[in-house]
Amino acid sequence: MTLLNILLRPRTAAGVAGACALAVISQPTHAGRPMTVDDAAIVAPGQCQLETYALRADQLEQYWATPACNVGGSWELAAGGAWSEEDKRTTHYGRLQAKTVFKPLEAGGWGLGLVLAHQFRAGRGLDGDLSANVPLSFSLLDDGVLLHLNAGVQRGHATHKVNATWGAGAAFKLDERNTLSAEVFGQQRNGARYQFGIAHALIPDHLQIDATWGNRITRGASEPVVTLGLVLQTN
């Protein structure tokens, strides 16, 4: 999922869309799609996951693909890329991420992790945005409800300023195949957004489809963003 590389840009739907897209791929693990707020969990040792999705907001479209694997048992490494188009102008993005868990999340318990990420635009070398995020997760009602809290920082390459980032979200398990989610997240000096999502397991623990709808939390500043995703997991 996670948060942290949220580049919320006020009053521009395209900027917000890009922000949400780049934030979403920072979560290629259990919480992952369709949530933006990250969880304190990583894929099991020797396992991998491929997360893909399409995003649309106003005149902007983005398509992401992000594979992630557990390397050595304690770290999950991810490398993603995106194709973005706005007003017939195409841009490509890349993202590198490392995630670990200090305390694994278990049923009826809590978990704590760390996510480090670097996001950049093609043609600019590796000059990009750096972020660090700490996800804290709680399992309630025997994993029927998962609550995730995020706190971190992000340094933008354009401004060279460090901003605090935050997020809070919950996933509600309806049955073995269907889950609903609700969350809010934001960045210092750039406002906040809310988002609702739904996920359906076509093949439990292997193949999932999902969708989200979100908007800015500001009266009179509607900036809706819609995504459709597909997640493939290995055992």
KOLVO-376555 format. One line per 10 residues: number of its first residue (from 0); their letters; for each residue y, x, z of N, C-alpha, C. Coordinates in steps of 0.05 Angstrom, whole numbers, plus 32768, in hexadecimal, padded with zeros to 4 digits. Each point is the difference from the previous one (the first is absolute). Layout:
N
NUM) a) Y:X:Z:Y:X:Z:Y:X:Z; ... $
END
This chain:
235
0) mtllnillrp) 7FF2:8008:8000:800E:7FF8:8000:801B:8010:8000; 800B:8007:801C:8015:800B:8011:8019:7FF8:7FF6; 800D:8009:800D:801C:7FFC:7FF9:8008:801B:7FF7; 8013:8007:8002:800D:801A:7FFF:8004:800B:7FE6; 800E:7FFE:7FF2:800B:8008:7FE7:800C:7FE7:7FF6; 800B:7FF0:8011:800D:7FE8:7FF8:801D:8007:7FF9; 8007:7FFE:7FE7:801A:8007:7FF7:8010:7FE7:7FFA; 8003:7FEF:8014:800D:7FE6:7FFC:801D:8005:7FF7; 8007:7FF5:7FE9:801B:8004:7FF6:800E:7FE5:7FFF; 8014:7FFC:8010:800D:7FE6:8002:800B:7FF6:7FE5 $
10) rtaagvagac) 7FFC:7FE5:7FFC:800D:7FF2:7FEA:7FF6:8007:7FE4; 7FE9:800D:7FFF:7FF4:8005:7FE5:7FE3:7FFA:8001; 7FF8:7FEC:7FF1:7FE4:7FF8:8000:7FEE:8016:7FF6; 8009:800F:7FEC:7FF0:8016:7FF5:7FFC:8015:8015; 8015:8007:800F:7FFD:8014:8015:7FEC:7FF7:8015; 8002:7FE6:8008:7FEE:7FF6:8014:7FE4:8000:7FF5; 7FFC:7FF8:7FE7:7FE5:8000:7FF5:7FF4:801C:8001; 800F:8014:7FF8:7FF7:801B:8001:7FF9:8008:801C; 8011:7FF8:8012:7FFC:8007:801C:7FE5:7FF5:800A; 7FFB:7FE7:7FFB:7FE8:7FF3:8009:7FE7:800D:7FF3 $
20) alavisqpth) 8002:8005:7FE6:7FEA:800C:7FF2:7FF9:801B:800C; 8014:8011:8005:7FFB:801A:800A:7FF6:7FFF:801D; 8008:7FEC:800F:7FF7:7FFD:801B:7FE3:7FF7:8000; 7FF8:7FEE:7FF0:7FE6:7FF4:8000:7FEA:8015:7FFC; 8005:8013:7FED:7FEB:8013:7FFB:7FFD:8014:8016; 8011:8000:8014:7FFC:8012:8015:7FEA:7FF6:8013; 7FF1:7FEC:7FF9:7FEB:7FF5:8011:7FE7:7FFD:7FF1; 7FF2:8015:7FF8:7FE8:7FFD:7FF1:7FE7:7FFD:8011; 8002:7FF4:8019:7FE9:7FFE:8011:7FFB:7FE4:8009; 7FF5:7FFD:8018:7FF6:7FE6:8009:8015:7FEA:7FFF $
30) agrpmtvdda) 8018:8004:800B:8014:7FEB:7FFF:8008:7FFD:7FE2; 8009:8016:7FF5:8004:8002:7FE3:800B:7FE6:7FF4; 7FF8:7FFC:7FE7:8008:7FE8:7FF3:7FF5:7FE8:800F; 800F:7FEA:8003:801A:7FFC:7FF4:8017:8007:8013; 7FFB:800E:8016:8015:8005:8013:8010:801A:7FFA; 801A:8000:8008:8011:8017:7FFD:7FFF:8010:801B; 8000:7FF2:8016:7FFD:800D:801A:7FE4:800D:8002; 7FFF:8019:8009:7FE7:800F:8000:7FF0:7FFB:801A; 7FE7:8008:8000:7FEE:7FFD:8017:7FF7:801B:800A; 7FF4:8000:8017:7FF5:8019:800C:7FE3:8002:7FF9 $
40) aivapgqcql) 7FF9:8004:7FE6:7FE5:8002:7FF8:7FFF:800F:7FE5; 7FEA:800E:7FFB:7FFC:800E:7FE7:7FE4:7FF9:7FF6; 7FFB:8005:7FE6:7FE5:7FFB:7FF6:7FEC:8013:800D; 7FE7:7FF8:8000:7FEB:8010:800D:7FFB:801A:7FF2; 7FF6:8015:800E:7FFB:801A:7FF4:7FEE:7FFD:7FE7; 8009:800E:7FEB:7FF1:7FFF:7FE7:8005:7FE8:7FEF; 8010:7FED:8009:8006:7FE8:7FF0:801C:8002:7FF3; 8003:7FF0:7FEB:8019:7FFF:7FF1:8008:7FE3:7FFA; 8019:7FFD:7FF8:800B:7FE6:7FFA:8014:8002:7FE9; 7FFF:7FEE:7FED:8014:7FFF:7FEB:8010:7FE6:8002 $
50) etyalradql) 801A:8003:8003:8012:7FE9:8003:8013:7FFF:7FE8; 8000:7FE9:7FF3:8012:7FFC:7FE9:800F:7FE5:8003; 8018:7FFF:7FF6:800F:7FE7:8001:8017:8000:7FED; 8009:7FE8:7FF9:8018:7FFC:7FEF:8015:7FF2:8010; 8019:8009:7FFC:8017:7FF4:800F:8015:7FF7:7FEC; 800D:7FE9:8007:8015:7FF6:7FEF:8017:7FF5:8011; 8019:8007:7FF9:8018:7FF6:800D:8016:8001:7FEC; 800C:7FE9:7FFB:8016:7FFE:7FED:7FF7:800C:7FE5; 800D:8014:7FF6:7FFA:800C:7FE6:7FEE:8019:8003; 7FF6:8006:8018:7FF1:8018:8004:7FE2:7FFA:8003 $
60) eqywatpacn) 7FEF:8011:7FF3:7FE3:7FFF:8003:7FF6:801B:8007; 7FEC:8001:8012:7FF4:8019:8008:7FE2:7FFC:8002; 7FF1:8016:7FF9:7FE3:8000:8002:7FF7:8019:800E; 7FF1:7FFD:8016:7FF7:8016:8010:7FE2:8003:8001; 7FF7:8019:8002:7FE3:8006:8004:7FFF:8017:8015; 7FF1:7FFC:8015:7FFF:8014:8016:7FE4:8004:800A; 7FF2:8016:7FF9:7FE6:8006:800C:8005:800F:801B; 7FEE:7FFA:8013:8001:800E:801A:7FE4:8005:800A; 7FFC:8018:800C:7FE5:8008:800A:8003:800D:801B; 7FEB:7FFD:8010:7FFE:800D:801A:7FF5:801C:7FFB $
70) vggswelaag) 8010:8014:8008:7FF9:801C:7FFC:7FFB:800D:801B; 7FE8:8009:8005:7FFA:800E:8019:7FFC:7FEF:8018; 8002:7FE5:7FFD:7FFB:7FEE:8016:8018:7FF7:8010; 8015:8011:8001:8017:7FF8:8011:801A:7FFB:7FF0; 8000:8007:7FE6:8018:7FFB:7FEF:7FF9:7FF0:7FE7; 8011:7FED:7FFA:7FFE:7FF1:7FE7:8017:8009:7FEE; 7FF9:800A:7FE8:8013:800A:7FED:8002:7FED:7FE8; 8019:7FFB:7FF7:8005:7FED:7FEA:8014:800D:7FED; 7FFC:7FF9:7FE6:8012:8009:7FEB:8003:7FE9:7FEC; 8019:7FF5:7FFE:8004:7FE9:7FF0:8015:8004:7FEA $
80) gawseedkrt) 8000:7FEF:7FED:8014:8001:7FEA:8008:7FE4:7FF8; 8018:7FFE:7FF4:800A:7FE6:7FF8:800F:8001:7FE5; 7FFE:7FEA:7FF2:8010:7FFC:7FE7:8013:7FE9:8005; 801A:8005:7FFB:8014:7FED:8006:8011:7FFB:7FE8; 8008:7FE6:7FFB:8010:7FFA:7FE9:8016:7FEC:8009; 8019:8006:7FF8:8017:7FEF:8005:8014:8002:7FE9; 8007:7FE9:7FF4:8012:8000:7FE9:7FF7:8014:7FEB; 7FE6:8000:7FFA:7FF4:8010:7FEB:8001:801E:8006; 8005:8007:8018:8000:801C:8009:7FE8:8006:8011; 7FF0:8013:7FF9:7FE7:8006:800E:8004:8019:8012 $
90) thygrlqakt) 7FF5:7FFD:8018:8001:8016:8014:7FE5:8003:800D; 7FF8:8018:8006:7FE7:8005:800D:8004:800C:801C; 7FEF:7FF8:8013:8002:800A:801C:7FE5:800B:8009; 8001:8012:8013:7FE8:800B:800C:8003:7FFF:801F; 7FE9:8001:800D:8001:7FFF:801D:7FE7:800F:800B; 8005:8011:8014:7FEB:800E:800F:8001:7FF8:801D; 7FE9:7FFC:800C:7FFF:7FF6:801C:7FE8:800B:800F; 8005:8006:8019:7FEB:8009:8013:8001:7FEE:8018; 7FE9:7FF6:8009:8000:7FEE:8017:7FE9:8007:8013; 8005:8000:801A:7FEC:8005:8013:8002:7FEC:8017 $
100) vfkpleaggw) 7FEB:7FFF:8010:8000:7FED:8017:7FFA:800F:8019; 8011:7FFD:8014:7FFC:800D:801A:7FED:7FF0:8012; 8002:7FE6:7FFE:7FEE:7FEE:800F:7FF7:7FEA:7FED; 7FE7:7FFF:7FF9:7FF6:7FEC:7FED:8003:7FE4:800A; 8006:7FED:7FEE:8002:7FE4:8007:7FE5:7FF3:8002; 7FFA:7FF4:8016:7FE6:7FF3:8004:8005:7FE2:8008; 7FEC:7FF0:7FFC:8002:7FE3:8006:8007:7FFD:801E; 8015:7FF1:8005:8009:7FFB:801B:8010:8017:800C; 8006:8014:7FF0:800F:8017:800A:8019:8006:7FF0; 8009:8019:8001:8018:8008:7FF2:7FFC:801C:7FF3 $
110) glglvlahqf) 8011:8006:7FED:7FFD:8019:7FF2:801C:800C:7FFA; 8001:801B:7FFC:8019:800E:7FFB:7FFB:8015:7FEA; 8012:8002:7FED:7FFD:8013:7FEA:801A:800D:7FF7; 7FFF:8010:7FEB:8017:800D:7FF4:7FFD:8001:7FE2; 8016:7FFA:7FF2:8001:8000:7FE3:8017:8012:7FF6; 7FF9:8014:7FF0:8014:8011:7FF4:8000:7FFC:7FE2; 8017:7FFC:7FF3:8001:7FF9:7FE4:8017:800E:7FF2; 7FFB:8005:7FE6:8015:800C:7FEF:7FFF:7FF1:7FE5; 8017:7FF4:7FF9:8002:7FF0:7FE8:8016:800C:7FEE; 7FFA:8000:7FE6:8012:800D:7FED:8000:7FF2:7FE5 $
120) ragrgldgdl) 8015:8005:7FF1:8003:7FF5:7FE5:7FF9:8015:7FEB; 7FF1:7FF9:7FEC:7FF8:8012:7FEB:8018:800C:7FF2; 7FFF:801A:7FFA:8016:800E:7FF3:8013:800D:8014; 7FFB:7FFC:801A:8011:800D:8014:7FF0:8013:8011; 7FEA:8009:7FF6:7FEF:8012:8010:7FF5:7FF1:8018; 7FFF:800E:8016:7FF6:7FF4:8019:8017:7FF9:8013; 8018:7FFF:7FF5:8018:7FF8:8010:7FFF:7FE2:8004; 7FF9:7FF8:8018:7FFD:7FE3:8004:8006:7FF8:801D; 7FF5:7FEA:8008:8005:7FF4:801B:7FE9:8007:8012; 8006:800A:8018:7FEC:8007:8014:8000:7FEC:8016 $
130) sanvplsfsl) 7FE9:7FF9:800A:7FFF:7FEC:8016:7FE9:8007:8013; 8004:7FF7:8019:7FEC:8001:8015:7FFF:7FE6:800E; 7FE8:7FF5:8005:7FFE:7FE6:800C:7FE9:8000:8015; 8005:7FF3:8016:7FEC:7FFD:8015:7FF7:7FE3:8002; 7FE8:7FF9:7FF7:7FF6:7FE5:8003:7FF1:7FFC:801A; 8006:7FEA:800D:7FF2:7FF8:8019:7FF4:7FE4:7FFB; 7FE5:7FFE:8003:7FF2:7FE7:7FF9:7FF1:7FF5:8018; 7FFE:7FE5:8001:7FF2:7FF2:8015:7FEC:7FEC:7FF4; 7FE8:8000:800A:7FEC:7FEC:7FF7:7FFF:7FEA:8014; 8005:7FE7:7FF7:7FFF:7FE9:8012:7FEB:7FEC:7FF6 $
140) lddgvllhln) 7FF6:7FF0:8013:7FED:7FEB:7FF9:7FE8:800A:7FF1; 7FF5:8017:8009:7FE9:800C:7FF3:8005:8006:7FE2; 8016:800D:7FFB:8009:8007:7FE4:8009:7FE8:7FF0; 8002:7FE9:800D:800A:7FE8:7FF1:801D:8003:7FF9; 800F:800F:8010:801C:8006:7FFB:8005:801E:8004; 800C:800D:7FED:8007:801C:8002:801F:8002:8000; 800B:800C:8015:801D:8003:8002:8007:801E:7FFC; 8013:8005:7FEE:8008:801B:7FF9:801E:8004:8005; 8007:8016:800E:801C:8007:8005:8005:801C:7FF5; 8016:8004:7FF2:8006:801A:7FF3:801C:800A:8009 $
150) agvqrghath) 8002:801A:8004:801A:800D:8006:7FFF:801C:7FF3; 8016:8007:7FF2:8000:8019:7FF3:801C:8009:7FF6; 8000:8014:7FEE:8018:800A:7FF4:7FFC:8005:7FE3; 8015:7FFF:7FF0:7FFF:8006:7FE4:8019:800F:7FF7; 7FFC:8016:7FF1:8016:8010:7FF6:8001:7FFD:7FE2; 8016:7FF4:7FF6:8004:7FFC:7FE3:800A:8018:7FF2; 7FF6:8006:7FE8:8008:8017:7FF1:801D:7FFE:7FF6; 8009:7FE7:7FFB:801A:7FFC:7FF5:8016:8004:8015; 7FFC:7FF6:8018:8015:8001:8015:7FFC:8017:8013; 7FE7:800A:8002:7FF8:8014:8013:8005:7FF7:801D $
160) kvnatwgaga) 8000:7FE6:8004:8003:7FF5:801B:7FE5:7FF6:800A; 7FFD:8001:801A:7FE7:7FF6:800D:8005:7FE5:800C; 7FF0:7FEC:7FF8:8003:7FE5:800A:7FE7:7FF8:800F; 8003:7FF0:8015:7FEA:7FF5:800E:7FF4:7FE9:7FF0; 7FE5:7FFD:8002:7FF2:7FEA:7FF3:7FEF:7FF2:8014; 7FFB:7FE6:7FFB:7FF0:7FF1:8014:7FF2:7FE9:7FF2; 7FEC:7FF5:800D:7FF2:7FE9:7FF5:7FEE:7FF3:8015; 7FFB:7FE6:7FFC:7FEE:7FF1:8012:7FF2:7FEB:7FEF; 7FE5:7FFF:8002:7FF1:7FED:7FF0:7FE6:7FF8:800C; 7FF4:7FEB:7FF6:7FE7:7FF6:800B:7FEF:7FF6:7FE9 $
170) afklderntl) 7FE6:8005:8002:7FEC:7FF5:7FEC:7FEE:7FED:800F; 7FFD:7FE8:7FF4:7FF0:7FEB:800C:7FE7:7FFA:7FF0; 7FE9:8005:800B:7FE7:7FFD:7FF2:7FF8:7FE3:8000; 7FFF:7FF3:7FE9:7FF8:7FE4:7FFD:7FE2:7FFD:8000; 7FF2:8011:7FF2:7FE3:8001:7FFF:7FF8:801B:7FF5; 7FE7:8004:7FF8:7FF6:801A:7FF8:800D:800A:7FE6; 800C:7FEE:7FF1:800B:8008:7FE6:801F:7FFE:7FFE; 800C:7FF0:8012:801D:7FFB:7FFC:8010:8008:8018; 8018:800C:7FFB:8012:8009:8014:801D:7FFA:7FF8; 8010:7FF6:8013:801C:7FFC:7FFC:8010:8015:8010 $
180) saevfgqqrn) 8017:8007:7FF7:8011:8013:800E:801D:7FF8:8000; 800F:8009:8014:801C:7FFC:8002:800D:8018:800D; 8017:8009:7FF6:800C:8018:800A:801E:8002:7FFB; 800D:8011:800F:801C:8006:7FFC:8003:801F:8001; 8012:800B:7FF0:8003:801D:8000:801B:8007:7FF6; 800A:8018:8007:801B:8008:7FF7:8006:801D:8004; 8018:8007:7FF9:800A:801C:8002:801C:8000:800B; 8006:8013:8010:801B:8003:800C:8015:8000:7FEA; 8014:7FF0:8005:8018:7FFD:7FEE:7FFA:7FF2:7FE6; 7FE7:7FF8:7FFB:7FF9:7FF2:7FE7:7FF4:7FE5:8004 $
190) garyqfgiah) 8000:7FF5:8018:7FF7:7FE5:8004:7FE2:7FFD:8002; 7FF6:7FE7:7FFF:7FE4:7FFA:8004:7FF6:7FEB:7FEC; 7FE6:7FFE:7FFE:7FF3:7FED:7FEF:7FE8:7FF3:800F; 7FF8:7FE8:7FF6:7FE8:7FF4:800A:7FEC:7FFC:7FE9; 7FE7:7FFE:8006:7FEC:7FFD:7FEB:7FE7:7FF1:800A; 7FF5:7FEF:7FEF:7FE7:7FF2:8005:7FEC:8008:7FEB; 7FE6:8002:8009:7FEB:8008:7FED:7FE6:7FF1:8005; 7FEF:8002:7FEC:7FE5:7FF4:8001:7FED:8013:7FF2; 7FE9:8004:800C:7FEB:8011:7FF4:7FE6:7FF1:8000; 7FF1:8004:7FE9:7FE6:7FF3:7FFD:7FEC:8015:7FF8 $
200) alipdhlqid) 7FEA:8002:800F:7FEB:8014:7FF9:7FEC:7FF4:7FEC; 8001:800A:7FE8:7FED:7FF7:7FEB:7FE4:800A:8008; 7FFF:8019:8009:7FE8:800C:800B:8008:800D:801A; 7FF8:7FF4:8017:8009:800B:801A:7FFB:801E:8003; 8015:800E:8009:7FFF:801D:8005:7FFE:8010:7FE6; 8003:7FF3:7FE9:7FFF:800F:7FE6:8017:7FF9:7FED; 8005:7FE6:7FFC:8014:7FF8:7FEC:8011:7FEA:800B; 801B:8003:7FFE:8013:7FED:800B:8016:7FFB:7FEC; 8009:7FE6:7FFF:8018:7FF9:7FF1:8015:7FF6:8015; 801A:8004:7FFA:8014:7FF8:8014:801A:7FFA:7FF2 $
210) atwgnritrg) 8012:7FF4:800F:801B:7FF9:7FF5:8014:7FFF:8017; 8019:8005:7FFB:8015:7FFE:8014:8019:7FF4:7FF4; 8010:7FF5:8012:801B:7FF6:7FF9:8012:8007:8017; 8018:800C:7FFA:8012:8008:8015:801D:7FFD:7FF7; 8012:8003:8013:801D:7FFE:7FFB:8010:800F:8015; 8019:8003:7FFB:8012:800D:8013:8009:7FEE:8016; 8003:800B:8018:8009:7FF0:8017:801E:8001:8001; 800D:7FF3:7FEE:801D:7FFF:7FFF:8009:7FE5:7FF4; 8010:7FF1:800D:8009:7FE7:7FF6:8010:8004:7FE6; 7FF9:7FF1:7FEB:800F:8002:7FE7:7FFA:8018:7FEF $
220) asepvvtlgl) 7FEA:800F:8007:7FF9:8018:7FF1:7FE2:7FFF:7FF8; 7FF9:7FEB:7FF1:7FE4:7FFD:7FF8:7FF7:8015:7FED; 7FEB:800F:8006:7FF4:8015:7FEF:7FE2:7FFE:8002; 7FF4:7FEC:7FF4:7FE3:7FFC:8002:7FF0:8015:7FF1; 7FEA:8008:800C:7FED:8013:7FF4:7FE4:7FF5:8001; 7FF2:8001:7FEA:7FE4:7FF6:7FFE:7FEE:8017:7FF7; 7FE8:8002:800C:7FEC:8014:7FF8:7FE5:7FF3:7FFD; 7FEF:800B:7FEF:7FE4:7FF9:7FFC:7FF0:801A:8001; 7FEB:8001:8010:7FF1:8019:8003:7FE2:7FFD:7FFF; 7FF3:8018:7FFD:7FE3:8002:7FFF:7FF9:8019:800F $
230) vlqtn) 7FEC:7FFE:8012:7FF7:8017:8010:7FE2:8004:7FFD; 7FF8:8018:7FF9:7FE4:8007:7FFD:7FF9:8015:8015; 7FEA:7FFB:8010:7FF8:8012:8015:7FE3:800A:7FFA; 7FFB:8019:8009:7FE5:800B:7FFD:7FF3:8002:801C; 7FE6:8002:8000:7FF2:8003:801A:7FF1:801B:7FFF $
END
